[in-house]
Amino acid sequence: MPAPRCWFSPTREGRLFEYEQLGLVASLADKLQAGQLQLYCIEGLAADGL
């Protein structure tokens, strides 16, 4: 069974690495390294949103 996938879009003025800078990636490091979770951040959506 594949790991759950979480999709993120940066905040309106953010960049694709924003969640890493805010500590989200570090807080989920155990699950990510164990292959229990996959994170994706799509920068292109932020520019096209609102």
CNS distance restraints for C-alpha pairs under 8 A (distance, minus, plus):
assign (resid   3 and name CA) (resid  35 and name CA) 6.39 0.50 0.50
assign (resid   3 and name CA) (resid  36 and name CA) 4.98 0.50 0.50
assign (resid   3 and name CA) (resid  37 and name CA) 4.98 0.50 0.50
assign (resid   3 and name CA) (resid  38 and name CA) 6.36 0.50 0.50
assign (resid   4 and name CA) (resid  36 and name CA) 6.92 0.50 0.50
assign (resid   4 and name CA) (resid  37 and name CA) 5.16 0.50 0.50
assign (resid   4 and name CA) (resid  38 and name CA) 6.20 0.50 0.50
assign (resid   5 and name CA) (resid  37 and name CA) 6.07 0.50 0.50
assign (resid   5 and name CA) (resid  38 and name CA) 4.71 0.50 0.50
assign (resid   5 and name CA) (resid  39 and name CA) 5.90 0.50 0.50
assign (resid   5 and name CA) (resid  40 and name CA) 7.38 0.50 0.50
assign (resid   6 and name CA) (resid  37 and name CA) 7.61 0.50 0.50
assign (resid   6 and name CA) (resid  38 and name CA) 6.18 0.50 0.50
assign (resid   6 and name CA) (resid  39 and name CA) 4.94 0.50 0.50
assign (resid   6 and name CA) (resid  40 and name CA) 6.13 0.50 0.50
assign (resid   7 and name CA) (resid  39 and name CA) 6.15 0.50 0.50
assign (resid   7 and name CA) (resid  40 and name CA) 4.83 0.50 0.50
assign (resid   7 and name CA) (resid  41 and name CA) 5.81 0.50 0.50
assign (resid   7 and name CA) (resid  42 and name CA) 7.52 0.50 0.50
assign (resid   8 and name CA) (resid  39 and name CA) 7.64 0.50 0.50
assign (resid   8 and name CA) (resid  40 and name CA) 6.05 0.50 0.50
assign (resid   8 and name CA) (resid  41 and name CA) 4.59 0.50 0.50
assign (resid   8 and name CA) (resid  42 and name CA) 6.44 0.50 0.50
assign (resid   9 and name CA) (resid  16 and name CA) 7.41 0.50 0.50
assign (resid   9 and name CA) (resid  41 and name CA) 5.46 0.50 0.50
assign (resid   9 and name CA) (resid  42 and name CA) 5.37 0.50 0.50
assign (resid   9 and name CA) (resid  43 and name CA) 6.15 0.50 0.50
assign (resid   9 and name CA) (resid  45 and name CA) 6.28 0.50 0.50
assign (resid   9 and name CA) (resid  46 and name CA) 5.98 0.50 0.50
assign (resid  10 and name CA) (resid  14 and name CA) 5.07 0.50 0.50
assign (resid  10 and name CA) (resid  15 and name CA) 5.69 0.50 0.50
assign (resid  10 and name CA) (resid  16 and name CA) 5.87 0.50 0.50
assign (resid  10 and name CA) (resid  18 and name CA) 6.54 0.50 0.50
assign (resid  10 and name CA) (resid  19 and name CA) 7.59 0.50 0.50
assign (resid  10 and name CA) (resid  41 and name CA) 7.14 0.50 0.50
assign (resid  10 and name CA) (resid  42 and name CA) 7.45 0.50 0.50
assign (resid  10 and name CA) (resid  43 and name CA) 6.34 0.50 0.50
assign (resid  10 and name CA) (resid  46 and name CA) 5.86 0.50 0.50
assign (resid  11 and name CA) (resid  15 and name CA) 7.64 0.50 0.50
assign (resid  11 and name CA) (resid  46 and name CA) 6.68 0.50 0.50
assign (resid  12 and name CA) (resid  46 and name CA) 5.78 0.50 0.50
assign (resid  12 and name CA) (resid  47 and name CA) 7.31 0.50 0.50
assign (resid  12 and name CA) (resid  49 and name CA) 7.76 0.50 0.50
assign (resid  13 and name CA) (resid  46 and name CA) 7.88 0.50 0.50
assign (resid  14 and name CA) (resid  18 and name CA) 5.93 0.50 0.50
assign (resid  14 and name CA) (resid  46 and name CA) 7.86 0.50 0.50
assign (resid  15 and name CA) (resid  43 and name CA) 6.32 0.50 0.50
assign (resid  16 and name CA) (resid  41 and name CA) 5.82 0.50 0.50
assign (resid  16 and name CA) (resid  42 and name CA) 6.54 0.50 0.50
assign (resid  16 and name CA) (resid  43 and name CA) 5.03 0.50 0.50
assign (resid  17 and name CA) (resid  21 and name CA) 6.44 0.50 0.50
assign (resid  17 and name CA) (resid  41 and name CA) 7.96 0.50 0.50
assign (resid  18 and name CA) (resid  22 and name CA) 6.26 0.50 0.50
assign (resid  19 and name CA) (resid  23 and name CA) 6.37 0.50 0.50
assign (resid  19 and name CA) (resid  24 and name CA) 5.42 0.50 0.50
assign (resid  19 and name CA) (resid  25 and name CA) 6.64 0.50 0.50
assign (resid  20 and name CA) (resid  24 and name CA) 5.68 0.50 0.50
assign (resid  20 and name CA) (resid  25 and name CA) 5.06 0.50 0.50
assign (resid  20 and name CA) (resid  26 and name CA) 7.08 0.50 0.50
assign (resid  23 and name CA) (resid  27 and name CA) 6.13 0.50 0.50
assign (resid  24 and name CA) (resid  28 and name CA) 6.45 0.50 0.50
assign (resid  25 and name CA) (resid  29 and name CA) 6.00 0.50 0.50
assign (resid  28 and name CA) (resid  32 and name CA) 6.16 0.50 0.50
assign (resid  29 and name CA) (resid  33 and name CA) 5.89 0.50 0.50
assign (resid  30 and name CA) (resid  34 and name CA) 6.09 0.50 0.50
assign (resid  31 and name CA) (resid  35 and name CA) 6.19 0.50 0.50
assign (resid  31 and name CA) (resid  36 and name CA) 4.97 0.50 0.50
assign (resid  31 and name CA) (resid  37 and name CA) 5.65 0.50 0.50
assign (resid  32 and name CA) (resid  36 and name CA) 5.91 0.50 0.50
assign (resid  32 and name CA) (resid  37 and name CA) 5.10 0.50 0.50
assign (resid  32 and name CA) (resid  38 and name CA) 6.22 0.50 0.50
assign (resid  32 and name CA) (resid  39 and name CA) 7.97 0.50 0.50
assign (resid  42 and name CA) (resid  46 and name CA) 7.74 0.50 0.50
assign (resid  43 and name CA) (resid  47 and name CA) 7.41 0.50 0.50
assign (resid  44 and name CA) (resid  48 and name CA) 6.80 0.50 0.50
assign (resid  45 and name CA) (resid  49 and name CA) 6.02 0.50 0.50
